[in-house]
Amino acid sequence: MKRLIAACMLALPVLAASAPAMAQSYPSRPIRWLVPYPPGGGSDFLARTVGQQLSEQVKQPVIIENKAGGNTAIAAAETARSPGDGYTILNADNGTMVFNTALYSKLVYNAEKDLAPVTLVGRFPMILVVGPGSEAKDARDFIARAKARPGSVNYGSAGAGSPHHLAMELLEVSAGLDMVHVAYRGAAPSLADVAGGQIPAMMVDLAAGAAFIKNNRVRPLAVANATRLPQLPDVPTFAELGFRDVEAAALVGVVAPAATPPEVVNTLYKQISAAIAQPSVRQRLVDFGVEPVGSTPQQYAELLTRERERWHKLIRDQKITLD
């Protein structure tokens, strides 16, 4: 028994040193970066742009794997089940980390217990747009017209429970509107119907809507952001119009399995934030319509806590469910 105890005591320093040693050698093989959407969208662009630079920095392949389905739950569950070694990470947005837990009564993963925040990569601020034939002169006029016709004005979204949908729900509550939600399968078909006059309006991020705005197929009225967007300097914020609570964005970050050692999470954060800070990468993101961030794990975790408090109340109050 004494020999057994002595052997265990001798092993303790080895075990204590294993996590730092792992962090120092990490990464020593390819990193698998899951994207819970099909190729070609904003989340996919973000992962591939940052992932390419990350690969150059760590001298290991970064493999982007698209695993769509379940309103991001399929990829989230797979990440949660993966070994906590830093070699499987996930592009996680508001849906994954904030909305889903309030929209569904049952999920195959627990956002708070199963996934560890690494860094917020970028923000996709929402923009209220209308079709070119809209009679609304500006955002105030649009709100006044919608308020005068409760239950008669439709709006589109990229899907039920999407940031685009919930941003418009936020405007409804803040402005006292009663509009009808029409959910589409993605931002592109919804935008096409706004441009064609089939749907009066929608909230959209610049990454998805830039081509429509640039070609005058839709008209931006206001941005749901604290400041005006550099790409749309003439478009006011909702705060400027008196609706200070209307701030909404698709928040895309990176998370890892909860069992990932803090040292590895910190290494991931430092490398990803360094990749985001590279001038060429940063410019590509801005040109695409993304606001680059690169927050610390703690800052990202605190942001998610604040977002859950804010959006869960809205989802409950508006009785929105996807069950």
Sequence and secondary structure as in RCSB ss.txt:
>XXXX:A:sequence
MKRLIAACMLALPVLAASAPAMAQSYPSRPIRWLVPYPPGGGSDFLARTVGQQLSEQVKQPVIIENKAGGNTAIA
AAETARSPGDGYTILNADNGTMVFNTALYSKLVYNAEKDLAPVTLVGRFPMILVVGPGSEAKDARDFIARAKARP
GSVNYGSAGAGSPHHLAMELLEVSAGLDMVHVAYRGAAPSLADVAGGQIPAMMVDLAAGAAFIKNNRVRPLAVAN
ATRLPQLPDVPTFAELGFRDVEAAALVGVVAPAATPPEVVNTLYKQISAAIAQPSVRQRLVDFGVEPVGSTPQQY
AELLTRERERWHKLIRDQKITLD
>XXXX:A:secstr
 HHHHHHHHHHHHHHHHHHHHHHHH  SS EEEEESS TTSHHHHHHHHHHHHHHHHHTS EEEEE   GGGHHH
HHHHHHS SSSSEEEEE HIIIIIHHHH S  SS HHHHEEEEEEEEEEEEEEEE TT    SHHHHHHHHHHST
TT EEEESSTTSHHHHHHHHHHHHHT   EEEE SSHHHHHHHHHHTSS EEEEEHHHHHHHHHTTSSEEEEE S
SS  TT TTS BTTTTT TT   EEEEEEEEETTS HHHHHHHHHHHHHHHHSHHHHHHHHHHT EE    HHHH
HHHHHHHHHHHHHHHHHTT    
